[in-house]
Amino acid sequence: MASPELIKRLDRALNPETVVVVGDKKAMGYMWLNAMKTFGGKLYSVQIDPNEIPGIEELGVTNLKSLAEVPEPIDYVLCAVPRPVAARIVADCAAAKVGGVALFTSGFAETETEDGIAAQEQVTQIARDGDLLLIGPNCMGIYNRRLGVRHSGDQEAGTPGNVGFIGQSGTHTINFSLVGAVHGIKCSKTVSFGNAVILDAPDYIDYFAQDAETEVIALYIEGAKDGRRLMDSIKAATKVKPVVVWKGGTTAAGSRAVYSHTASLASDQAVWDAAMKQAGAIQTANLDETIDVVKALVHIKPATGKRMGLIAMTGGQSVVITDAFEREGLDVPLLTDTSYEKLGEFFNIIGGSYRNPLDAGGTIGMGFVPGNLEKLFDILEEDANVDAVALEISGTFIARRMKAFPQMMDSMVDVLARQREKSAKPFLAIAHPSHVEDTMAEIRGRLLGRGVATFTSFQAAARAVAKAGEYWLRRAD
Amino acid sequence: MSTLTKAIDQARTEGRTALTEIESKRVLAEAGIPVVETELATTAEDSVEIADKAGYPVVMKIVSPDITHKSDVGGVKVGIGSADEVRAAFKEITDAARKAQASATISGVAVQKMAPQGTEVIVGMSKDPQFGPVLMFGLGGVLVEVLKDVSFRIVPIERRDAREMIEEIKAFPVLQGVRGGEPADLGALEELLLKLSAFVEANPQVAELDLNPVFAYKDGALAVDARIVVSGDE
């Protein structure tokens, strides 16, 4: 486990007051300095190429010739110099006792060339000798949403978030923050950790586990240098907050001699899955699933059971929503007699039914009769057979009208947001893609903006609810 | 010197990495893992003496560092009910093994009391390059390699892990007792997994291990066959 001292040092690097970008240039569109525009602390550039300096100064950033000239203690350095210069900058970082440095510079061991490997060893040795916190190389460094320290100009800034993302790949790390934001996920901080020569995934997991602002940790990883250490960190973290692990790639099974049945059955994938389960992690297979599960963890109250109360708009969808949730191991039970008595008083059974799922399109006018929808919510809220409630929003029947009459959308969003707030039970909505997709996207965005977990398919919703639920139920066990 | 160290020394002297069934069982018994007591007979009279002491019926198996698949060479006999039959079986087994594999070194014949049939499970350990020692649990029998209905956990395991390993396999209902079958003693299986985890953690020289099968009973569990492979290096 990372020492308290390392945690403290990481905290400094990840919450910087002074940031220096080394080696940004016009050919990259000054991407780093532009990304840091939202940073409210002190920002400097270090660049010695006279052709680049005027462009940097035009951005309003002070350019210096070396890290030694920076007047304040430096908390975080983003280094974007070419590989031949990287070792020198890393040495300068160590000399300046910077909080941490992320090496965007690539061309190291990931190239699998002798040169690249040698260059990586050199940089690693300098960092180790200088007791320097090095992120990467071959990475995008950190994103701190609250402070506006970014690795992409499209990332949101200035407000806090609660999801920490740790990514071996820069692309996936940026994608999670950007696509996640569309799905109502606000990152606290993200780290793209690249080749991980000094700091490795377990260090960041240990950090996020104790980071008060981070409530959920998500991780993209392609393998572990030290599997036991990774497991120990995840296991410690999952005791206090959920950890979602998206594993990319499959490790080639070595051609080792195998004598026992056990060894012949213990495939790398089987062992990885077992290790993650043992550590209490939630496993996902791709970006979509990762986002859906994190969305469920952030926006849906912790599960207390597996019994779903489902509200669909038509008979056909009632069948299919049930299939989706049952396939993921969730139950769709009969309601209590009390609920059926209450439903019998007002439920429109012409073209509908109310066993569970509630085939409620007629009763709630596809969502346009808010009074009845609220009644359904109240009945399911009090029903002792139901642990969680999911509602279908049918673009087929409402998208055109909501586009024409925006106040109808306002009203529906209000009803769902209120339900989410007052309900003690996990609550979610499913708004499928429709023929009026811009309206559906707007509905999803507005609901997510109000904290209502909204998914684009029954299957995605069911899987996310099942995976998040498994975590909460195991933790409570 | 522990039984394991002695067995490893003996194996290395003979250029083996696999401990014999008898060595493996002694080592595991010392670690508190329930195994069927098994003795080596080097003569027919030996085997009768051991069988008399163990009680009938007995099982007899060829012991040879060169023969892995004992039943393939006619090296296994079960349900042997008397001293005369034991004497005859000793000859038949050693003759069959010699005939099948003339060059094989034959150390003798293992004699053990025939354990009453229980639900067959397999328990084992192998080493993963990323995670180190990994335990495996599954329903035993000939189909295990085809169906791959097994679960894994990284050593060391806790009781919860042991329980989850058992509950995770698809055939778990078989252990709970299906169609009037007796439920297996799940507590005893958990205990076996926990003891094995502790044994593996304390003995890094153990590279691979199979308890196949383990008989799970209404009360208790018993490893009927065992095989330990140790690392080749010092």
Boltz contact constraints between the chains, C-beta under 6 A:
constraints:
  - contact:
      token1: [A, 224]
      token2: [B, 130]
      max_distance: 6.0
  - contact:
      token1: [A, 227]
      token2: [B, 130]
      max_distance: 6.0
  - contact:
      token1: [A, 227]
      token2: [B, 131]
      max_distance: 6.0
  - contact:
      token1: [A, 228]
      token2: [B, 132]
      max_distance: 6.0
  - contact:
      token1: [A, 259]
      token2: [B, 208]
      max_distance: 6.0
  - contact:
      token1: [A, 259]
      token2: [B, 229]
      max_distance: 6.0
  - contact:
      token1: [A, 260]
      token2: [B, 124]
      max_distance: 6.0
  - contact:
      token1: [A, 260]
      token2: [B, 208]
      max_distance: 6.0
  - contact:
      token1: [A, 260]
      token2: [B, 210]
      max_distance: 6.0
  - contact:
      token1: [A, 261]
      token2: [B, 210]
      max_distance: 6.0
  - contact:
      token1: [A, 261]
      token2: [B, 212]
      max_distance: 6.0
  - contact:
      token1: [A, 262]
      token2: [B, 124]
      max_distance: 6.0
  - contact:
      token1: [A, 262]
      token2: [B, 125]
      max_distance: 6.0
  - contact:
      token1: [A, 262]
      token2: [B, 126]
      max_distance: 6.0
  - contact:
      token1: [A, 262]
      token2: [B, 136]
      max_distance: 6.0
  - contact:
      token1: [A, 262]
      token2: [B, 210]
      max_distance: 6.0
  - contact:
      token1: [A, 263]
      token2: [B, 126]
      max_distance: 6.0
  - contact:
      token1: [A, 263]
      token2: [B, 208]
      max_distance: 6.0
  - contact:
      token1: [A, 265]
      token2: [B, 148]
      max_distance: 6.0
  - contact:
      token1: [A, 265]
      token2: [B, 150]
      max_distance: 6.0
  - contact:
      token1: [A, 266]
      token2: [B, 126]
      max_distance: 6.0
  - contact:
      token1: [A, 266]
      token2: [B, 134]
      max_distance: 6.0
  - contact:
      token1: [A, 270]
      token2: [B, 152]
      max_distance: 6.0
  - contact:
      token1: [A, 271]
      token2: [B, 128]
      max_distance: 6.0
  - contact:
      token1: [A, 271]
      token2: [B, 131]
      max_distance: 6.0
  - contact:
      token1: [A, 271]
      token2: [B, 134]
      max_distance: 6.0
  - contact:
      token1: [A, 271]
      token2: [B, 152]
      max_distance: 6.0
  - contact:
      token1: [A, 274]
      token2: [B, 152]
      max_distance: 6.0
  - contact:
      token1: [A, 274]
      token2: [B, 153]
      max_distance: 6.0
  - contact:
      token1: [A, 275]
      token2: [B, 131]
      max_distance: 6.0
  - contact:
      token1: [A, 275]
      token2: [B, 154]
      max_distance: 6.0
  - contact:
      token1: [A, 278]
      token2: [B, 153]
      max_distance: 6.0
  - contact:
      token1: [A, 278]
      token2: [B, 154]
      max_distance: 6.0
  - contact:
      token1: [A, 278]
      token2: [B, 161]
      max_distance: 6.0
